[in-house]
Amino acid sequence: MTTDHAALPAPVRAYLTAHASRDDEAAVLAFAADATVTDEGKTHTGTQAIRAWRRRASTEYTYTTDVTDIRQDTDDIWVVAVRLEGNFPGGIAELQQRFTVRDGTIADLTID
């Protein structure tokens, strides 16, 4: 078990840093133009849709994010476990963010 961000590929580090600081534009820059994000059962395809998803996610609630584990599943798939605490229903969420990295960008992010 590790939480060392240095172990992650650059685009995943960039996304996590942008996410923590609620910098939606910087978060979107980590994704490929045709990337997909699946969150809460909905898939968002392309940077325009991902930007809209990030804006909703970053403004709907106030929360903190703590990385609790990082693991590499394959050469291009990384899983980052995060704990969110905030003013959303339930107040605490333990999530798995599964990143697929290709050609120096995030090609897919699935959040469970």
C-alpha positions as CSV (number, residue, x, y, z in Angstrom):
1,M,0.0,0.0,0.0
2,T,1.4,3.4,-1.0
3,T,0.1,6.9,-1.2
4,D,3.2,8.3,-2.9
5,H,2.0,10.4,-5.8
6,A,5.5,10.2,-7.3
7,A,4.7,6.6,-8.3
8,L,1.9,7.8,-10.6
9,P,2.2,8.7,-14.3
10,A,2.4,12.5,-14.8
11,P,-1.2,13.0,-16.2
12,V,-2.7,11.2,-13.2
13,R,-0.6,13.3,-10.8
14,A,-1.7,16.4,-12.7
15,Y,-5.3,15.4,-12.5
16,L,-5.2,14.6,-8.8
17,T,-3.4,17.9,-8.0
18,A,-6.0,19.9,-10.1
19,H,-8.9,18.0,-8.5
20,A,-7.6,18.7,-5.0
21,S,-7.3,22.5,-5.8
22,R,-10.6,22.5,-7.8
23,D,-8.8,23.7,-10.9
24,D,-11.2,22.2,-13.5
25,E,-9.3,23.6,-16.5
26,A,-6.0,22.0,-15.3
27,A,-7.9,18.7,-14.6
28,V,-9.3,18.6,-18.2
29,L,-5.8,19.2,-19.6
30,A,-4.7,15.8,-18.3
31,F,-7.2,14.0,-20.5
32,A,-7.0,12.9,-24.2
33,A,-9.4,14.7,-26.5
34,D,-11.5,11.5,-26.8
35,A,-11.2,10.4,-23.2
36,T,-14.1,9.0,-21.2
37,V,-15.0,9.4,-17.6
38,T,-17.6,7.2,-15.9
39,D,-18.9,8.5,-12.6
40,E,-22.2,7.7,-10.8
41,G,-23.2,5.4,-13.7
42,K,-22.9,8.1,-16.3
43,T,-20.2,8.2,-19.0
44,H,-18.8,11.5,-20.2
45,T,-16.9,11.4,-23.5
46,G,-14.5,14.1,-24.8
47,T,-13.0,17.0,-23.1
48,Q,-16.1,19.2,-23.4
49,A,-18.2,16.7,-21.6
50,I,-15.5,16.1,-19.0
51,R,-15.1,19.8,-18.4
52,A,-18.9,20.0,-17.7
53,W,-18.7,17.0,-15.4
54,R,-15.8,18.5,-13.5
55,R,-17.5,21.9,-13.1
56,R,-20.6,20.2,-11.7
57,A,-18.6,17.9,-9.4
58,S,-16.4,20.7,-8.1
59,T,-19.2,23.2,-7.3
60,E,-22.1,21.0,-6.1
61,Y,-20.6,20.1,-2.7
62,T,-17.7,21.2,-0.5
63,Y,-15.3,18.3,0.4
64,T,-11.8,17.3,1.1
65,T,-10.0,14.5,-0.8
66,D,-7.4,12.2,0.8
67,V,-5.5,9.5,-1.3
68,T,-5.5,6.3,0.8
69,D,-3.9,3.9,-1.6
70,I,-2.2,3.7,-5.0
71,R,-1.6,0.6,-7.1
72,Q,-0.7,-0.2,-10.6
73,D,-2.8,-3.0,-12.1
74,T,-1.2,-3.2,-15.6
75,D,1.4,-1.1,-17.5
76,D,-1.3,1.5,-18.3
77,I,-3.9,1.1,-15.6
78,W,-3.5,2.7,-12.2
79,V,-6.0,2.6,-9.3
80,V,-6.2,5.4,-6.8
81,A,-8.3,5.0,-3.7
82,V,-9.6,8.2,-2.2
83,R,-11.6,9.2,0.8
84,L,-13.9,12.2,0.4
85,E,-15.4,14.0,3.4
86,G,-17.9,16.8,2.9
87,N,-21.4,18.2,2.9
88,F,-22.8,15.6,0.4
89,P,-25.3,12.9,1.4
90,G,-23.6,10.5,3.8
91,G,-20.7,12.9,4.4
92,I,-18.0,10.3,3.7
93,A,-17.2,8.3,0.5
94,E,-14.5,5.8,-0.2
95,L,-13.9,5.7,-3.9
96,Q,-11.7,3.8,-6.4
97,Q,-10.5,5.9,-9.3
98,R,-9.3,3.6,-12.2
99,F,-7.1,5.6,-14.6
100,T,-6.1,4.2,-18.1
101,V,-3.1,6.2,-19.4
102,R,-2.1,6.2,-23.1
103,D,0.4,8.4,-24.9
104,G,0.9,10.7,-22.0
105,T,-2.7,11.5,-21.2
106,I,-5.6,9.9,-19.4
107,A,-7.7,7.9,-21.9
108,D,-10.2,6.7,-19.3
109,L,-11.2,7.3,-15.7
110,T,-13.8,5.1,-14.0
111,I,-14.9,6.0,-10.5
112,D,-16.5,3.4,-8.3
